[in-house]
Amino acid sequence: MTGAFYNILWLLAGVKLAEKPDLNNVVEEYEIECDDSIPDNDNLPGLTDYKVICDFEVLANELDKCVKCGMPLRLSRTLYTKHYGLGCELFIECDNGNCDAVTKVSTSKKHHNLKTKRGKDAWDLNTKMAAGMIHCGIGETQTNNFLSSMNLHCISTNALKNREHEVGKAIDDLTEQSINRALENELKATTSAEESDASQETDSDNELEQNGTISNKQNQQNKEKSKKKKKRKKKKRIRVSGDGGYQRRGSGRCYNSLTGHATLMGRKLGKVVGLGIRYKRCRKCKSKKPKPHPCPVNFSGSAKAMESDILVELLKDCKEKGAPVGEFCGDDDTTTIYRARREVDPEIKKSSDKNHVSKNIGKDLHAIKSQHKELTERSIAYLQKNFNYMLSQNKGSVDGIRQGLKAVVHHSFAEHEYCTESWCGYLKDPENYKHKTLKKDLESPELKKELLIIFENRPAEKLANLGSTQGNESLNNTNISKAEKRKHYGSSPSLGYRLKAGTLQKNEGHSYVPQVKIFNSYIKIPG
């Protein structure tokens, strides 16, 4: 009864039974002990040798049935495992005594390269780890050190590099889309702001004409201004700030980096509207037998010329995309603006960066520090602070800048004829006023003469219309976190992937990371 009952169960399950042996022709009889334990295998790791990251949905579907008899599988019947980085395949023996099949079970998802449609499927976990490696700014060694400390299986260098290139192609496309979108939004924001300003000015002029408080000459001047503004509207020019950086530490005097990058940022929205990278060396080209590969080398000049070369190219790209640049803010490097006016547009205006102007004042003060005992570090910091305050309070006022340049020097010598009550504490309370940072007033007449030469020789027209490259400097710090200067990524496309990841983080925020994971142009990762 028992044997017949089990035969009925197997038939209901749809399992094809083996033919019963003929016991009448038995030659020899042996007694065999049955051992249900999992066989040991010294070459392949078992289930408990490594921790495994599992996708429960995938694992449940894989354990649903045996490949031969259709019976459910148990993890405790795992014979051995094969690891492919963070991906893992379990080889599980079937519970059915009449079935000798071993089923291969995957613990997580895989994907196929949709572009080449060749090769084996790649594990989603390895691709996601490569994306995390770029985002966190670490390399293969640091990634595997982290995995080994968690008792997770490491990823080989070649496999991690392949997954990095796979993610990098998606990052390239996402960066190009983000930059084009930011440039379009910057142009819209600039034109809408100009239209609102023009409408306010026309309304005010109409009110003056109705009240009869405007003369014929002023009316003609206003009409000429409106014509010029209409011409500017047709051109639709944007304002940008630009700055560059190098992947090698320097002292400011020696420029010998093999790579460099530069960015353009819109002054209205603060988004990256242009990114350029220069390479001077390729690791694969330097090998004995180089194979065909996409070589990143695109520059052969000096490292100091990289920044101007990239910025001029980015200005050309903006013009070709229908968003020409009307005002460029950068450091006091004259090479960039000279080439931009010669090669791109002669009408481009140049505004200096406030931080660079303040640093130049500090350099000039430190240059004469050894000649005057009163010019200490405390007094230099005091003069720089007052200079920065003066620039902020007189923004757009040329006359205010001229008076303020004199006031910065005379105020430190207890002479307040050029000071104003809006910022000078002595004019508000002469009896109780004391400098906050200076211990006492400066007294040397020779020092006063040199300070007046340093400050009064600054062009007031230039200082009245300063810009800022602080957003570019912030982006450079983000790029350093992606590609540290103490590590060399500049001989492979890895540097480009990391710098573009920094650009995506600036434009889109940290939400760009899941966008890379689900990008469908080169990789398809549903989870």
Secondary structure, 3 states (H helix, E strand, C coil): CHHHHHHHHHHHCCCCCCCCCCHHHCCCCCCCCCCCCCCCCCCCCCCCCCECCCCHHHHHHHCCCCCCCCCCCCHHHEEEEEEECCEEEEEEECCCCCCCCEEEEECCCEECCCCCCCCCCEEHHHHHHHHHHHHHCCCHHHHHHHHHHCCECCCCHHHHHHHHHHHHHHHHHHHHHHHHHHHHHHHHHHHHHHHHHHHHHHHHHHHHHHHCCCCHHHHHHHHHHHHHHHHHHHHCCEEEEEEEEECCCCCCCCCCCCEEEEEEEECCCCCEEEEEEEECCCCCCCCCCCCCCCCCCCCCCCHHHHHHHHHHHHHHHHHHCCCCEEEEEECCCHHHHHHHHHHCCCCCEEEEEHHHHHHHHHHHHHHCHHHCCCCCHHHHHHHHHHHHHHHHHCCCCHHHHHHHHHHHHHHHCCCCCCCCCCCCHHHHCCCCCCCCCCCCCCCCHHHHHHHHHHHHCCCHHHHHCCECCHHHHHHHHHHHHHCCCCCCCCCCCHHHHHHHHHHHHHHHCCCHHHHHHCCCCCCCCCC
